[in-house]
C-alpha cells in the first residue's frame, strides 16, 4: 500500500486513472468535475447519482485493482491450502516467466519489494501466487505486486505452511494465476464464495533454489529515538552477526556492513512517487476493535494517510503525541474503529503495539531477531521513561537502563566520537557543553561536563549531565499551530469576501523590531492581536471540536475535520519552507503554475474541504480553494517571536550571570532547531562560532536522526571496547514551585524553584479532619500551571511508630517536624521521590497521643492531563 504524510498533492492530469477508494471520498460536485475533465458524459438524470457517476468513471478511467490474499486466518489457512490442490490444473510455463534464481524465504520474516525478487513476464496475471512443492501441494500463498513498472514477489510469512522444514529446495515452483482465478481464490480464502467444481489453471515456474530458514537472534542493540511527532531507529550492522546467506540478502538490499543502518519506511512524496524515509510518525489509529482481545491498528504513515483520506472526520480513534502518556500509561482509553465498534484498552497496550510494529519493521529489514533495545529518553523524565519502556517491553526484550543515554547526550556523543576519532582532545581536560534539544513537542536544555582519558586499554569517558531547564509547551507542534492560526485568519476573511489581512496587520511591531518588542513587553503581548483575531474566526471556521462533542455527530465531525485539515496543511507548509528546499511561496490555486516558477509549491487538493459558517449560522461545505499566496517571509515573521522567546528563556539567565563563556560549545539538535531563526536568535547572546548544529546537512530529518546516530555510535563503541563510559546524571534543578494555603489563606511554599530536586521539602499544618487539600504548581515566573487535588479520608490514617517513620522517611522528613505534631493536627509533607521527575505527598497526624500516617501519593510534575495537547479539541 502507498501511504503519505503529504496531504496536498497536485491535481491529476487528464487521462489519469482513479481508484474507487479515492473517488468515494470526493463530493458529487468534484466527481462531476472529473467527468468534465476526462470528457465522460453523464446524463442529466444521473448528475446527482454518486454511485452511477463513480461506476461510470471507473468503467472508463478505473485503476486495475488486485485482491491480495495477505491477511492470515489462523483457523482457515491450513485447511484452505490443503484443499486447493484438487482444484489446480498445473501447466508448466517455464518460458513465460523469468524470476530470480535464488529465493530466500523466512518462516518468521516477510518478503518485501526491497528483497528485489523480480518477475518478468509479457502476460497479465493476478496478484496471488502459489508456492508449490514437487508434488504440487500448496505450501503457501505469496503475492505479486507492481511498482514502478516492475513485478515483485512479496509474502506474509504466516501465509506459508507452519510445518515447512528449514532446508534448501531445488524442485519447488511458483504457481501464477490469471486474474479471474486469483480473484476466485481470494473470495474462497476469506469465505466470500465457494470454488466452482472445475479445474483452475495454474502456470508454474520452477525456482532454481529456494532457501527456507528462520532469522537469527543477534546480540546487536537496536536503538530507538521515540519522539513526540516522529520516531527513528537503527543499528550498527556487524556482519559477524549474520549467516552467509543472510549477508548476501542484505547486501542485495543495499545495506552496508560495518556502518550504521537506519530503518526506512515507505511513503509517497507530493508527486505521488514512492519514497523511503528514515523517520516514522508517532501516530497510531484503531483499524478494527470488534475483538477487544485482538485489536488491529494502523501505524505511522498508514494512520496519517487513512485519517486524511476520510477528510479527518472518520469514526476511528487516532492518537497523536502518545509519548506524553509516560506519567499516565495505565489509563484506559475508550476507542472506536472505522465501523463504529467500541472497545476499552490500556494506554500501555497501545504503546506496546506501536513499539512492536517499529521493532518488527527493523527485524524485517535486517532479517534478524533483536533482543536488546536502547531507547533514548528526555533528561528531565529519564527514569519515568525507562520504567515505562521496561514494563511495556521487558517481557520480550532487554531494555538498556544503567547506560542508557538521554536524547541530548546521544546527540552530543556525535561530537565526542569525532573528538576521539580525530584525537582532538586534551587528556583529562574538562569540556563543558550546552545542548538545546527542540523536538516536536518539547524543548530541553542540558548542561554536561566530560573528559576523555587514554588509559592504554580504552578511552575512559567520564560524562556528567544535569537537566538545566526546559519547556514542555514548546516544540515543532507550536510552530505548526502558529501557522494554522494564520491560515484560519486568512481563510476566514477570504470566504467572507473581506479584505485578507497582511501579516504586519496582526502585530503591533515590524519584523525587524520583534526582539526589542519582546524584551520590553513580553512574548504574549506580541501575539495578543493575532490570538484575538484567531478566536474571532471560530465563528467562521470552527475548529474547537470538543465543544461539539455533546451536539449532533455531523457537526462534531465537521469541526473536527476543519481542525485536522488546517493542522495538516500548516504542517506541510512548515516542512516545505524549512526543509532546505527552494520553496519560498505557497499558492492555493487549482490551475497550477508555469514550470519555470520553481520556487513555488502548489497546494492543489481535489479533496479540499472546509466547513464554513456563512449564512443562517449553519456550516456550509466549501471545496473551492482560496486564491491566496503565502511566502516564507510571512511565516518567518509569524514564528520569529516564538523562537526568540524560547531562546531568551533558556539563554538569557546564563548570559546575565556571565556563564556562557564557561561552555566549550553549544549544540542545537531536534527537528525544530533546523529552522535558521534559532541560530539568528542565539546570536543575540553569543558568537555564531560557538553554536554547533548536527552536521553539514540542515534538513529537519537530519537533526532528528542525529540522536539515533549518536546512540548507535555509543553502543557500538562500548561493544568493540573503544570507550569505557562512566555516566553520571547529576541531581536536576526543579524549575517549579509548589504551594498551598493554610486555613486562614496564608500561602505556604511546599517546594521551592531553582533547588536541587532532592533538597525540595516542605509541609503544611491542617486540622486532622481535613479531607481535601489543593497543591498548586507554578512556573519560575509564578504562573499557575496546575492544581493537584489531594483527598485524605479519615480511615486512611493508620497507627504508626517513630521507628517506622524514621526507617522509611529519615532522609526525606526532619524528625523534629514529626515530633512537634500536636493532637488533632495533621501535617502534609512533600518531598522528592527517587529519580522520578515529581514529588510525593505524605500525611502524618496525631490523635489522643497516637501517631498516625496516611498513604504516600506520587504526583508527576508533568502529565498529559494538565500539559494540554494540540489535539484535545480546544484549539
C-alpha positions, 0 to 999 in steps of 0.5 A: 500500500502507498501511504503519505504524510503529504496531504496536498498533492497536485491535481491529476492530469487528464487521462489519469486513472482513479481508484474507487477508494479515492473517488468515494471520498470526493463530493458529487460536485468534484466527481462531476468535475472529473467527468468534465475533465476526462470528457465522460458524459453523464446524463442529466438524470444521473448528475446527482447519482454518486454511485452511477457517476463513480461506476461510470468513471471507473468503467472508463478511467478505473485503476486495475485493482488486485485482491491480495490474499495477505491477511492470515486466518489462523483457523482457515489457512491450513485447511484452505491450502490443503484443499486447493490442490484438487482444484489446480490444473498445473501447466508448466510455463517455464518460458513465460516467466523469468524470476530470480534464481535464488529465493530466500524465504523466512518462516518468521520474516516477510518478503518485501519489494526491497528483497528485489525478487523480480518477475518478468513476464509479457502476460497479465496475471493476478496478484496471488501466487502459489508456492508449490512443492514437487508434488504440487501441494500448496505450501503457501500463498505469496503475492505479486505486486507492481511498482514502478513498472516492475513485478515483485514477489512479496509474502506474509510469512504466516501465509506459508505452511507452519510445518515447512522444514528449514532446508534448501529446495531445488524442485519447488515452483511458483504457481501464477494465476490469471486474474479471474482465478486469483480473484476466485481464490481470494473470495474462497480464502476469506469465505466470500464464495465457494470454488466452482467444481472445475479445474483452475489453471495454474502456470508454474515456474520452477525456482532454481533454489529456494532457501527456507530458514528462520532469522537469527537472534543477534546480540546487536542493540537496536536503538530507538529515538521515540519522539513526540511527532516522529520516531527513528531507529537503527543499528550498527550492522556487524556482519559477524552477526549474520549467516552467509546467506543472510549477508548476501540478502542484505547486501542485495538490499543495499545495506552496508556492513560495518556502518550504521543502518537506519530503518526506512519506511515507505511513503509517497512524496507530493508527486505521488512517487514512492519514497523511503524515509528514515523517520516514522510518525508517532501516530497510531489509529484503531483499524478494527476493535470488534475483538477487544482481545485482538485489536488491529491498528494502523501505524505511522504513515498508514494512520496519517494517510487513512485519517486524511483520506476520510477528510479527518472526520472518520469514526476511528480513534487516532492518537497523536503525541502518545509519548506524553502518556509516560506519567499516565500509561495505565489509563484506559482509553475508550476507542472506536474503529472505522465501523463504529465498534467500541472497545476499552484498552490500556494506554500501555497496550497501545504503546506496546503495539506501536513499539512492536510494529517499529521493532518488527519493521527493523527485524524485517529489514535486517532479517534478524531477531533483536533482543536488546533495545536502547531507547533514548529518553528526555533528561528531565523524565529519564527514569519515568521513561525507562520504567515505562519502556521496561514494563511495556517491553521487558517481557520480550526484550532487554531494555538498556537502563544503567547506560542508557543515554538521554536524547541530548547526550546521544546527540552530543556523543556525535561530537565526542566520537569525532573528538576521539576519532580525530584525537582532538582532545586534551587528556583529562581536560574538562569540556563543558557543553550546552545542548538545546534539544527542540523536538516536536513537542518539547524543548530541553536544555542540558548542561554536561561536563566530560573528559576523555582519558587514554588509559592504554586499554580504552578511552575512559569517558567520564560524562556528567549531565544535569537537566538545566531547564526546559519547556514542555509547551514548546516544540515543532507542534507550536510552530505548526499551530502558529501557522494554522492560526494564520491560515484560519485568519486568512481563510476566514476573511477570504470566504467572507469576501473581506479584505485578507489581512497582511501579516504586519496587520496582526502585530503591533511591531515590524519584523525587524523590531520583534526582539526589542518588542519582546524584551520590553513587553513580553512574548504574549503581548506580541501575539495578543492581536493575532490570538484575538483575531484567531478566536474571532474566526471560530465563528467562521471556521470552527475548529474547537471540536470538543465543544461539539462533542455533546451536539449532533455527530455531523457537526462534531465531525465537521469541526473536527475535520476543519481542525485536522485539515488546517493542522495538516496543511500548516504542517506541510507548509512548515516542512516545505519552507524549512526543509532546505528546499527552494520553496519560498511561496505557497499558492492555493490555486487549482490551475497550477503554475508555469514550470519555470516558477520553481520556487513555488509549491502548489497546494492543489487538493481535489479533496479540499474541504472546509466547513464554513459558517456563512449564512443562517449560522449553519456550516456550509461545505466549501471545496473551492480553494482560496486564491491566496499566496503565502511566502516564507517571509510571512511565516518567518515573521509569524514564528520569529517571536516564538523562537526568540522567546524560547531562546531568551528563556533558556539563554538569557539567565546564563548570559546575565550571570556571565556563564556562557563563556564557561561552555566549550560549545553549544549544540542545537539538535531536534527537528525544530532547531533546523529552522535558521531563526534559532541560530539568528536568535542565539546570536543575540547572546553569543558568537555564531562560532560557538553554536554547533548544529548536527552536521553539514546537512540542515534538513529537519530529518537530519537533526532528528536522526542525529540522536539515533546516530549518536546512540548507535555510535555509543553502543557500538563503541562500548561493544568493540571496547573503544570507550569505557563510559562512566555516566553520571546524571547529576541531581536536576534543578526543579524549575517549579514551585509548589504551594498551598494555603493554610486555613486562614489563606496564608500561602505556604511554599511546599517546594521551592524553584531553582533547588536541587530536586532532592533538597525540595521539602516542605509541609503544611499544618491542617486540622486532622479532619481535613479531607481535601487539600489543593497543591498548586504548581507554578512556573519560575515566573509564578504562573499557575500551571496546575492544581493537584487535588489531594483527598485524605479520608479519615480511615486512611490514617493508620497507627504508626511508630517513630521507628517506622517513620524514621526507617522509611522517611529519615532522609526525606522528613526532619524528625523534629517536624514529626515530633512537634505534631500536636493532637488533632493536627495533621501535617502534609509533607512533600518531598522528592521521590527517587529519580522520578521527575515529581514529588510525593505527598505524605500525611502524618497526624496525631490523635489522643497521643497516637501517631498516625500516617496516611498513604504516600501519593506520587504526583508527576510534575508533568502529565498529559492531563494538565500539559494540554495537547494540540489535539484535545479539541480546544484549539 
